[in-house]
Amino acid sequence: MEILEGNILAKYLFGKYTANPKNWNYWISTSSLRDNFFDAVISNANEIWQLKIDSIYKPTPIVLGTKVDVDPVKIEKNIPASIPFGYRKLDEAAVSALFRKFAEDQDDFGKHETFTQSLDSVLGSLEPVTPARRGQYAYGPFIFSERNPLHSNEYHKFVAEKLALKMRESFRRRYAGYG
C-alpha cells in the first residue's frame, strides 16, 4: 500500500480533480479508532482515497492517505444526497444571487435549515469547475459525520490503523518531544 503525504497527496488529488471535476465527494468523520485524528474519504467515479488528518481546526493540517480498492458506487450509496464536492466559480452574478437569496429568506435567516437550503440552492446551481489562477471560487462542500463510510470491513479498519501509525511516525519526525 502506497501512502502519500502532504503536498504530494494534494498535487495528485488536485491533478485527478482537474482532469474531471464532476461527481467528487469529500467525507470527514471522527476516527473510530479514537486516535485523536480525523478520517476522510475522497471519491470520484473512478477511485477512492482513505485519508488521515491530524486536525480540521488549523489552516495547514498534516494529511496522509492511500488509494483503497473499493467500488465507488458502494460508497456513493452511503453518502447522503447533496451537491457534489468541487470548486465553483464565484463571479459577480453568483455572489449577487447568493445575497439576493439570503435577502428573500431574511425572516427565517436565523434558522439553520433555511440558511443551508439557501446556500445549497445557489451553490448547487453552479457546476464544479477546474480553478484558474485569477478566479474566485467556493470550495466544498465537505460532508461531516460521526461515521466513516469505509469502516464497514476489516480491510478498511486495517488501512485506518496503518494511516494512524504513519501519522504518529510523522509527528515524531516533526516534533522531537512527541511520544
Steps between C-alpha positions, in 0.01 A plus 500: 500500500649831391438781748532855370545798730452876493570684177561182302153372591340841440661538155397148400136546605484849349634360172226235501239765583612735220483214249131450589340733758164321499352267766754538779416448868700597808389330823663584836429310819636450846722196521344179623847406632489782757850599384421875522525537121229550241418254224409618153385337180541670163325332212410547138356261244834322451678478834482544874765633737502441874670782693613577852502868608665623819258793548216676322554806718823635350569649156767248394429162656722197460324270255594159368308242305487201274288386212270216608351220298126545527223560250417876497132417436480330843634812671261732316210301646625592851529870426186705557370687197675833478674714247829344388834621632704740286603852413219730389577824325369800689448780254297812568175335387549200734577718802203726421274195476630376835428830676164537325401152622606589855297823482191306385535265794579780746205426729615141549873575471570408861389144435788271408293298253397809304858627479627159387221465244573847362869429473440158341253652256742762370823300512326185375402687185869557420686215333837392645784636288877483474626814674712755313766717662313829509150379576295508819354168610296335771655169607290215635270372633659272753273243660563476875384186677565287804513194274760415237341331197804271456529351849251229427759225452831384644711611202400865538548485877849360433570788256379753761732348761793506255433866419476587872835328563658689209350825635656440842835429331466827309437683828809345658713615203361855511478548874782349707295516823209300358459162679 
